[in-house]
């Protein structure tokens, strides 16, 4: 379950860091954030990271396909459909600088374009098994859709179960992120079927015991029309992007949606947070917190950024794909990637809840 109850001491330390960072600044001079301590980072070029705690106490991070010859290897060779980075133990999460193996060695399955890349895999433990939802290109169509795979170990190998979601009229379904709540498995994903034209959206749906969607439960969580920063500083000709979602339950017993917006290959790519209420399947769309309709919550604080409400450790360009997961002690952690102008790299940090929103340290 992607929920957390941050300890009072952790929250107090984070809040103190926040005050120390912002107290000396004139009002509105800079986004809030504490950059004094860097989160665990990696030199392995992994995009769209998703992290979870494995049965053996280690942490496993998955990401988008890595071609042969790219990135440091520590056991893995050749092309990796779903590269795996194994790191940390207990409450020390850290991050690895090398890929150990491929979690989906058979590739995206017969429904997908042969030899095609896998995007943004998301994995959750449900019962004693691990369920992976991943993006691939539908065979012969160019349409991006979501597939499903199951394994008994977080490290895989995952066995393909076929196509999971592929909207009508060539609309995309990508960036699936599964989570558990109340003994059920849910999947949140970018669902362009709930939008039209160049707009995009995010949906959540409950599944059955095998991870198959129960489509009557699908809820419209957010649309790109709910924010304006998704196209800020662009030429206005591209798609209005809300994507890479992650649902989690915070200490106030409310569900929150993290999501990314703007161009992934720019300093502007950033992370928004929306309040979804007291259930993972809300009756109305989630609402961006604070002034999140006009500016991202987490992002690059430099001139090329979008004036985020808060920065992140390292203050790198293009921080997005943020995913919330639990450490062994139940505290909330996050993993995200940043962009150096060519590649994207994963980082992890601690997510706490001082007054005024959330903080990563």
Buried (B, 14 or more C-beta within 10 A) or exposed (E): BBBBBBBEEBBEBBBEBBEEBBEEEEEEEEBBBBBEEBBBBBBBBBBBBBBBBBEEEBBBBBBBBBEEEBBEBEEBEEBBBBBBBBBBBEEEBBBBBBBBBBBBBBBBBEBBBEEBBBBBBBBBBBEEBBBBBBBBBBBEEEBBBBBBBBBEBBBBBBBBBEBBBBBEEEBBBBBBBBBBBEEBBBBBBBBBBBBEEBBBBBBBBBBEEEBBBEEEBBBBBBBBBBBEBBBBBBEEEEBBBBBBBBBBBBBEEEBBBBBBBBBBEBBBBBBBBBBBBEBBBBEEBBBBBBEBBEBBBBBBBEEEBBBBBBBBBBBBBBBBBBBBBBBBEEBBBBBBBBBEEEBBBBBBBBBBBBEBBBBBB
